[in-house]
Amino acid sequence: MDALTLHRLHFAFTITFHYLFPQLTMGLALLILVLKTMALRTGNEHYAHAARFWAKIFAVNFAMGVVTGIPMEFQFGTNWSRFSKSAGGVVGQTLAMEGVFSFFLESSFLGVFLFGEKRLGPKAHWFAAFLVFAGSWLSGFFIIATDAWMQHPTGYRLGANGEIILSSFAALFTNPWLFWQYLHNMIGSVVTAAFVMAAVGAFYLLSQTHREYGVTFVRVGVIAGAICTFLMAFPTGDGQGKNVAFHQPATLAAMEGLFETESGAGLVLLGQPDVEKRRLDNPLIVPKALSFLTYQRWNAQVRGLNSFPPDQVPDNIPLLYYSYHIMVGLGTILIGVMSSAAFALWRGRLYGSRGLLWMLMLMAPFPYIATTAGWMTAEIGRQPWLIYGLMRTATGFSPHVSAGNTLFTLIGFMGIYTLLAILFLFLVQREIEEGPEHLEA
């Protein structure tokens, strides 16, 4: 295996593992704020204890995100030095802002929220929760702004030696790619948190422990999840899909397995791409649906892979195709699960329905899988570009870091992250077993 492939695998592994944690903290930050708002409005300490319980899980998750996120910053220099040298003047701005403006805000007030409840009044403690939420979502904004610029670069100029120089902060932060990607990502984080909260609540109800808190967690998780799963599909998923269609049409063709340009292109539900024969095997297609969803015209022409030069087409079409369809398929299932649970909640039958409670509990891992597939779709879809239209992936890595060195560190990271995952699961399992009621004591 060559050095470039190993560099890509190394970064893919570290960033995939890392993002398991921020997606929960960003979503939980909003749900904790909701619980604190309920406590402030009702004066019921039950909601305050519920918020504090989730804040402890948030803190463990946040710490894991920090530990696994810091090495990624160094990887820009160790594994992707040419990219850093060329584009550091742009991406360095947003990454520095994420650290200075949002990470410090989130981490500082997380400490205030966890340890300052007895010293602060209810309103001040609510404000601390709000600042944790603001810092968390601001952090997401700066990171997404970085990725959005790599997907659709704006506000830059080329220097005398070919370096990429930021020429407009306004253009960087009003990037048309940024708006929908940010909303889609952040709402996805709320979906993850909602399923996790509902799963813990369902566990308490099924095990007949901490029942009062189980009811609260299921109710808040199901309501938030029902709203946000629909928002994931429309308008945010639709908006992000149009980003891809208009700015990366070759990516759209690969995602849909569309090998030939078609007027009235169909939407593929099932099928296996055969790249060598340029076709889909065993396709199940909704006629003309892709043309309508993309251009709002049933007979609109959608460009196929045959209309692009081979060096402009994503370099792993099967993986991109399957990642996209896993994301969409799981997203549809998540909508169905939360819709069923919300209907049962409205009818007053959810808390006594063991089948639905088991379903909520067992669905907890699937938002993580869907989100991972979504990020794989975004990043594999950008290939063969590291910065779309400006720098190819093959020219951005560190040429003096050998394949052997990269493989050695990748194996090391895998071992360390396995231990971290075990530690994380142990700590979270201990918090769930103790439950929120020990906080009351």
ABEGO torsion letter per residue (X at the ends): XBAAAAAAAAAAAAAAAAAAAAAAAAAAAAAAAAAAAAAAAAGBAAAAAAAAAAAAAAAAAAAAAAAAAAAAAAAAAAABAAAAAAAAAAAAAAAAAAAAAAAAAAAAAAAAAAAAAAABBAAAAAAAAAAAAAAAAAAAAAAAAAAAAAABBBGBBBBAAGBBBBABAAAAAABAAAAAAAAAAAAAAAAAAAAAAAAAAAAAAAAGBGAAAAAAAAAAAAAAAAAAAAAAAOAAAAAAAAAAAAABAAAAAAAAGBABBBBGBBBBABEBBBAAAGBBBGBBBBBGAAAAAAAGBAABBBBBAAABBAAABBABAAAAAAAAAAAAAAAAAAAAAAAAAAAAAAAGAAAABAAAAAAAAAAAAAAAAAAAAAAAAAAAAAOABABBGABBAAAABBAABBAAAAAAAAAAAAAAAAAAAAAAAAAAAAAAAAEAAAAAX
